[in-house]
Amino acid sequence: MDGASRGSFLGLHTRDPSLNVLYVSNGCRTALGFEPSHIIGAQVYDFVYEQNAGDYMGIYKRHPTVDGELEDEDDADVYCWFTNLKNAAGGAVLHKLVSMKIDDIVIFMCAAYPEATYQIHNELKVQKIDSKGVKEDLNVTQKMKSARHKRGTSHEYNSALYRTRNRQAKAAFILENHCTHTETSPDFRVTGPLIAYCTNTNRIIEADTSDLASYPFLKLVAPEDLLHVTKFYERLVESTDVQFERFSLLYQPHVISGDIVISEEDNRRVVVECLGSAVKDGVVLLLRKLCIAPPPKRDTMGNFIRASIAPDSEGDDGGLSLFDLLSDDPNTTDARDSWTLMD
């Protein structure tokens, strides 16, 4: 079974002991046999077919550094591992999971391997990869056992350990995969992809999440970056890479009809760093606010001059490939050296 035909889906859940699912895409029907409405509002634990399901939260716990400070979460980290998930028939289906955390939310992408032989996993092992491609193997089960021993308890989590002390404002968007529609499709829109789900948007721009449902994402983008972001989106849906980009949003976008319109000349820009990736039925964008800038000047043709905000370069590898993470056989993959599989 290849990556194109493999069942895959994406979603969000809370980053606390409850692990409530906030959103899941329609791909869960193919991968697990569940309707999205059955999964949304439930707990992640309800769908993990493992004895160590309780260790899952430990992936996103902030661990102390060597000097005793909690680790910095400003960097974009990606986590990859294998686990068995429950399907609608009550059986176990091996999935490869890729996830990212944003404050108190976790974004996850899953790919099903129904052809894989069922195996019991006694320990939860994941691989953490930062935005520079640096990998770190984590035995989450052992870390959780150690943490419980230090706290003198064997079963209860201290929810305060999982709260993020934010240093930079972040927001997340899940967009429809607009490029799966053609110009002859009744679903085609010249306004670009619509927002299927978002969180924390009022931390980077003046727009509430409740007002952005089904709103065109490109209308949030500063006009001088519109073409740039459109090409970035096209690159995302045409590949299986996690890609990084910087661009500007309008600080006060006109979202609600009847509200006061702030002209583009007077509308400040919010420069963001974006980590994006896509599966068949959706696109995930993780945005981190870098700064607020004044509106740019216009050139002699009347167009806004785009600021030079090229992303930092760390060699030729500008993206983190998800091809092997979401498509390769878990027993033979050699993606970016070798992934640590669960024993």
For each residue, the residues with C-beta under 8 A, 3 or more apart:
1: 5 6 113 114 115
2: 5 6 327
3: 6 111 240 323 326 327
4:
5: 1 2
6: 1 2 3 111 112 113 326 327
7: 27 30 31 32 111 112 114
8: 27 30 31 109 110 111 112 279 280 281 326
9: 24 25 26 27 28 30 31 32 109 110 279 281
10: 24 25 27 107 108 109 110 174 279 281 282 284
11: 21 22 23 24 25 28 39 107 108
12: 21 22 23 105 106 107 108 172 174 197 199
13: 19 20 21 22 44 105 106 108
14: 18 19 20 22 104 105 106
15: 60 101 103 104 105 106 162 164
16: 19 57 104 159 162 163
17: 57 157 159 162
18: 14 43
19: 13 14 16 43 44 45 56 57
20: 13 14 41 42 43 44
21: 11 12 13 24 39 40 41 42 43 44
22: 11 12 13 14 40 105 197 199
23: 11 12 40 174 196 197
24: 9 10 11 21 28 36 39 40
25: 9 10 11 28 36 174 196 279 281 282
26: 9 29 36 281
27: 7 8 9 10 30 31 279 280 281 282
28: 9 11 24 25 31 32 34 35 36 39
29: 26 32 33 34 35 36
30: 7 8 9 27 112
31: 7 8 9 27 28 93 95 110 111 112
32: 7 9 28 29 39 47 85 86 87 88 93 112
33: 29 87 88 89
34: 28 29 38 39 87 88
35: 28 29 38 39
36: 24 25 26 28 29 39 40
37: 40
38: 34 35 42
39: 11 21 24 28 32 34 35 36 42 47
40: 21 22 23 24 36 37
41: 20 21
42: 20 21 38 39 46 47
43: 18 19 20 21 46
44: 13 19 20 21 47 48 56
45: 19 48 53 54 56
46: 42 43 86
47: 32 39 42 44 85 86
48: 44 45 53 56 83 84 85 86
49: 53 83 84 85 86 91 92 93
50: 53 83 84 120 121 124
51: 120 122
52: 55 56 121 122 123 124 141
53: 45 48 49 50 56
54: 45 57 144
55: 52 58 124 140 141 144
56: 19 44 45 48 52 53 59 83 124 140
57: 16 17 19 54 60 61 157 162
58: 55 61 124 140 141 143 144 147
59: 56 79 81 99 124 126 138 140
60: 15 57 101 106 162
61: 57 58 143 147 161 162
62: 70 71 73 161 162 164
63: 70 71 143
64: 68 69 70 71
65: 68 69 70 71
66:
67:
68: 64 65
69: 64 65
70: 62 63 64 65 165
71: 62 63 64 65
72: 75 167
73: 62 77 101 164 166 167
74: 167 168 288
75: 72 130 131
76: 100 130 131 244 273 275 286 288
77: 73 100 101 128 129 130 131
78: 98 99 100 128 129 130 242 320
79: 59 97 98 99 100 126 127 128 129
80: 96 97 98 126 127 129 325 339
81: 59 96 97 124 125 126 127 340 342
82: 94 95 96 97 121 330 341 342
83: 48 49 50 56 94 95 97 121 124 342
84: 48 49 50 92 93 94 95 118 121
85: 32 47 48 49 92 93 95 110 112
86: 32 46 47 48 49 90 91 92 93
87: 32 33 34 90 91 92 93
88: 32 33 34
89: 33
90: 86 87
91: 49 86 87
92: 49 84 85 86 87 118
93: 31 32 49 84 85 86 87 112 113 114
94: 82 83 84 112 113 114 116 118 119 330
95: 31 82 83 84 85 110 111 112 113
96: 80 81 82 110 111 113 325 326 330
97: 79 80 81 82 83 108 109 110
98: 78 79 80 108 109 110 277 322 325 326
99: 59 78 79 106 107 108 109
100: 76 77 78 79 106 107 275 284 286
101: 15 60 73 77 105 106 107
102: 105 106 107 170 171 172 199 200 286
103: 15 164 166 170 200
104: 14 15 16 162 163 164
105: 12 13 14 15 22 101 102 172 199 200
106: 12 13 14 15 60 99 100 101 102
107: 10 11 12 99 100 101 102 172 174 284 286
108: 10 11 12 13 97 98 99
109: 8 9 10 97 98 99 277 279 284 322 326
110: 8 9 10 31 85 95 96 97 98
111: 3 6 7 8 31 95 96 279 325 326 327
112: 6 7 8 30 31 32 85 93 94 95
113: 1 6 93 94 95 96 116 329 330
114: 1 7 93 94
115: 1
116: 94 113 329 330 331
117:
118: 84 92 94
119: 94
120: 50 51
121: 50 52 82 83 84 124 342 343
122: 51 52 141 342 343
123: 52 139 140 141 142 342 343
124: 50 52 55 56 58 59 81 83 121 139 140 141 342
125: 81 137 138 139 140 141 340 341 342 343
126: 59 79 80 81 137 138 140 340
127: 79 80 81 135 136 137 138 339 340
128: 77 78 79 135 136 137 138
129: 77 78 79 80 133 134 135 136 320 336
130: 75 76 77 78 133 134
131: 75 76 77 244 275 320
132: 314
133: 129 130 314 317 320 336
134: 129 130
135: 127 128 129 336 337
136: 127 128 129
137: 125 126 127 128 340
138: 59 125 126 127 128 143
139: 123 124 125 142 143
140: 55 56 58 59 123 124 125 126 143 144
141: 52 55 58 122 123 124 125 144 145
142: 123 139 145 146
143: 58 61 63 138 139 140 146 147
144: 54 55 58 140 141 147 148
145: 141 142 148 149
146: 142 143 149 150
147: 58 61 143 144 150 151 161
148: 144 145 151 153 154 155
149: 145 146 152
150: 146 147
151: 147 148 158
152: 149
153: 148 156
154: 148
155: 148
156: 153
157: 17 57 161 162
158: 151 161
159: 16 17 162 163
160: 163
161: 61 62 147 157 158
162: 15 16 17 57 60 61 62 104 157 159
163: 16 104 159 160
164: 15 62 73 103 104
165: 70
166: 73 103 169 170
167: 72 73 74
168: 74 288 289 290
169: 166 200 203 204 288 289
170: 102 103 166 200 203 204 286 287 288 289
171: 102 198 199 200 201 203 204 205 287 289
172: 12 102 105 107 198 199 200 284 285 286 287
173: 195 197 198 201 217 284 285 287
174: 10 12 23 25 107 195 196 197 198 282 283 284 285
175: 178 193 194 195 196 217 233 282 283 284 285
176: 193 194 196 281 282 283
177: 180 193 237 278 279 280 281 282 283
178: 175 181 189 192 193 194 233 237
179: 233 234 237 238
180: 177 237 280 281
181: 178 185 187 188 189
182: 185 188
183: 188
184: 188
185: 181 182 188
186:
187: 181
188: 181 182 183 184 185
189: 178 181 192 194 216
190:
191: 194 216 218 219
192: 178 189 216 217 218 230 233
193: 175 176 177 178 216 217 218 233 283
194: 175 176 178 189 191 214 215 216 217
195: 173 174 175 198 212 213 214 215 216 217
196: 23 25 174 175 176 214 282
197: 12 22 23 173 174 213
198: 171 172 173 174 195 201 209 212 213
199: 12 22 102 105 171 172 209
200: 102 103 105 169 170 171 172 203 204 209
201: 171 173 198 204 205 207 208 209 212
202: 205 206 207 208 209
203: 169 170 171 200 289
204: 169 170 171 200 201 249 270 272 287 289
205: 171 201 202 220 249 250 251 252 253 270
206: 202 251 252 253
207: 201 202 211 212 220 253 255
208: 201 202 211 212
209: 198 199 200 201 202 212 213
210: 213
211: 207 208 215 255 256
212: 195 198 201 207 208 209 215 255
213: 195 197 198 209 210
214: 194 195 196
215: 194 195 211 212 219 220 255
216: 189 191 192 193 194 195 219
217: 173 175 192 193 194 195 220 221 285
218: 191 192 193 221 226 229 230
219: 191 215 216 253 254 255
220: 205 207 215 217 249 250 253
221: 217 218 225 226 229 247 248 249 250
222: 225 226 247 248 249 250 264 267 269 304
223: 226 264 304
224: 248 296 303 304 305 306 307
225: 221 222 228 229 247 248 306
226: 218 221 222 223 229 230
227: 230 231
228: 225 231 232 245 247 306
229: 218 221 225 226 232 233 245 247
230: 192 218 226 227 233 234
231: 227 228 234 235
232: 228 229 235 236 243 245 247 274 276
233: 175 178 179 192 193 229 230 236 237 276 283
234: 179 230 231 237 238
235: 231 232 238 239 241 243
236: 232 233 239 241 243 276 277 278 283
237: 177 178 179 180 233 234 278 283
238: 179 234 235
239: 235 236 243 278 319 323
240: 3 277 278 321 322 323 325 326 327
241: 235 236 277 319 320 321 322 323
242: 78 275 276 277 319 320 321 322
243: 232 235 236 239 275 276 277 318 319
244: 76 131 273 274 275 276 311 318 319
245: 228 229 232 273 274 276 311
246: 271 272 273 274 290 309 310 311
247: 221 222 225 228 229 232 271 272 274 309
248: 221 222 224 225 269 270 271 272 293 307 309
249: 204 205 220 221 222 253 269 270 272 287
250: 205 220 221 222 253 262 264 267 269 270
251: 205 206 267 268 269 270 292
252: 205 206 262 267 268
253: 205 206 207 219 220 249 250 267
254: 219 259 261 262
255: 207 211 212 215 219 259
256: 211 259
257:
258:
259: 254 255 256
260:
261: 254
262: 250 252 254 266 267
263: 266 267
264: 222 223 250 267 295 304
265: 295
266: 262 263 295
267: 222 250 251 252 253 262 263 264 295
268: 251 252 292 293 294 295
269: 222 248 249 250 251 292 293 294 295 296 307
270: 204 205 248 249 250 251 289 291 292 293
271: 246 247 248 289 290 291 292 293 307 309
272: 204 246 247 248 249 287 288 289 290
273: 76 244 245 246 287 288 290 311
274: 232 244 245 246 247 285 286 287 288
275: 76 100 131 242 243 244 285 286 288
276: 232 233 236 242 243 244 245 283 284 285 286
277: 98 109 236 240 241 242 243 283 284 322
278: 177 236 237 239 240 282 283 284
279: 8 9 10 25 27 109 111 177 282 326
280: 8 27 177 180
281: 8 9 10 25 26 27 176 177 180
282: 10 25 27 174 175 176 177 196 278 279
283: 174 175 176 177 193 233 236 237 276 277 278
284: 10 100 107 109 172 173 174 175 276 277 278
285: 172 173 174 175 217 274 275 276
286: 76 100 102 107 170 172 274 275 276
287: 170 171 172 173 204 249 272 273 274
288: 74 76 168 169 170 272 273 274 275
289: 168 169 170 171 203 204 270 271 272 292
290: 168 246 271 272 273
291: 270 271
292: 251 268 269 270 271 289
293: 248 268 269 270 271 296 307
294: 268 269
295: 264 265 266 267 268 269 304
296: 224 269 293 304 305 306 307
297: 304 305
298: 301 302 303 304 305
299: 302 303 304 305
300:
301: 298
302: 298 299
303: 224 298 299
304: 222 223 224 264 295 296 297 298 299
305: 224 296 297 298 299
306: 224 225 228 296
307: 224 248 269 271 293 296
308:
309: 246 247 248 271
310: 246 313
311: 244 245 246 273 318
312:
313: 310 318
314: 132 133 317
315:
316:
317: 133 314
318: 243 244 311 313
319: 239 241 242 243 244
320: 78 129 131 133 241 242 336
321: 240 241 242 324 325 335 336
322: 98 109 240 241 242 277 325 326
323: 3 239 240 241 326 327 328 335
324: 321 327 328 333 334 335 336 339
325: 80 96 98 111 240 321 322 328 335
326: 3 6 8 96 98 109 111 240 279 322 323
327: 2 3 6 111 240 323 324
328: 323 324 325 332 333 335
329: 113 116 332 333
330: 82 94 96 113 116 333 339 341
331: 116 341
332: 328 329
333: 324 328 329 330 338 339
334: 324 337 338
335: 321 323 324 325 328 338 339
336: 129 133 135 320 321 324 339
337: 135 334
338: 333 334 335
339: 80 127 324 330 333 335 336
340: 81 125 126 127 137
341: 82 125 330 331
342: 81 82 83 121 122 123 124 125
343: 121 122 123 125
